[in-house]
Amino acid sequence: MRTGYFYSLVFALLSSASIAAIAAPEARIATVASSVTMEAAPPAETARVDLNGADAATLQRELAGIGEAKANAIVAYRESNGPFSSVDELLEVKGIGKAILERNRTKLEVN
């Protein structure tokens, strides 16, 4: 009889612990999501990256999906072919596709 009572008590304890573990992350996610939306507000004015004036380090730091190799490829293309005439000309650089261009289009300019 004691073992039956003991097993019932353990089952009840584990059941309540699992319910608490399942319900707790939802409350935490809601709190985190509300704080993230406050912090994620875009700045009033974003700085644009000039394709003809930025160095490889700036391109790598400011553009999404651009690592060291692609940033160096952009600079090398600019040095061998002259300045970019439009942002769309970035597609001519090896390793830069439509997805990367579209992801960064609002951050880019050509002066």
C-alpha positions in Angstrom: 0.0 0.0 0.0 2.8 2.4 0.8 4.5 1.8 -2.6 1.2 2.5 -4.4 0.9 5.8 -2.5 4.5 6.6 -3.1 4.2 6.0 -6.8 1.1 8.2 -7.0 2.9 11.0 -5.2 5.9 10.7 -7.5 3.6 10.7 -10.5 1.8 13.8 -9.3 5.1 15.6 -8.6 6.5 14.8 -12.0 3.3 15.8 -13.8 3.1 19.2 -12.1 6.8 19.7 -12.8 6.4 18.9 -16.5 3.4 21.2 -16.8 5.4 24.0 -15.1 8.3 23.4 -17.5 6.1 23.5 -20.5 4.2 26.7 -19.5 7.2 28.7 -18.2 9.0 29.2 -21.6 5.9 30.7 -23.1 5.8 33.5 -20.5 9.5 34.0 -20.9 9.3 34.2 -24.7 6.5 36.8 -24.4 8.6 38.9 -22.1 11.7 38.6 -24.3 9.6 39.3 -27.5 8.2 42.5 -26.0 11.6 43.7 -25.0 13.1 42.8 -28.3 10.5 44.8 -30.3 11.3 47.8 -28.2 15.0 47.5 -28.9 14.6 46.5 -32.5 13.1 49.8 -33.6 15.0 51.1 -36.6 17.1 54.2 -36.2 15.6 57.3 -37.7 18.3 57.5 -40.4 20.5 54.6 -41.5 23.9 55.2 -43.0 24.5 53.9 -46.5 27.6 52.2 -47.8 29.1 53.7 -50.9 30.2 50.9 -53.2 32.8 53.1 -54.8 34.4 54.4 -51.6 34.1 51.7 -48.9 37.1 49.5 -48.1 36.8 45.7 -47.6 36.5 46.0 -43.8 33.6 48.4 -44.1 31.8 46.2 -46.6 32.3 43.2 -44.5 31.1 44.9 -41.3 28.0 46.7 -42.7 26.6 44.3 -45.3 24.7 41.1 -44.5 26.1 37.9 -46.1 29.4 39.6 -47.0 32.5 38.0 -45.5 36.1 38.8 -46.0 36.4 37.0 -49.3 33.4 38.6 -50.9 34.4 42.1 -49.6 37.8 41.6 -51.1 36.2 40.5 -54.4 34.1 43.7 -54.5 37.1 45.8 -54.0 39.1 43.9 -56.6 36.3 44.2 -59.1 36.1 47.9 -58.5 39.9 48.3 -59.0 39.9 46.3 -62.2 36.7 47.5 -63.8 36.4 51.1 -62.5 33.8 52.5 -60.2 30.3 50.9 -60.0 27.7 52.8 -62.1 24.8 51.2 -60.2 24.0 49.0 -57.3 22.8 46.3 -59.7 26.3 46.0 -61.1 27.3 44.3 -57.9 25.8 41.1 -59.4 28.8 41.0 -61.7 31.1 40.3 -58.7 31.8 36.6 -58.3 30.0 35.2 -55.3 27.4 38.0 -55.1 23.9 36.8 -56.1 20.4 38.2 -56.2 19.6 37.2 -52.6 22.6 39.0 -51.2 22.0 42.1 -53.3 18.3 42.3 -52.3 19.1 41.8 -48.6 21.5 44.8 -48.8 19.9 47.0 -51.4 18.6 49.6 -48.9 22.1 49.9 -47.3 23.9 50.5 -50.6 24.5 53.5 -52.7 26.8 54.5 -55.6 28.4 57.9 -55.6 
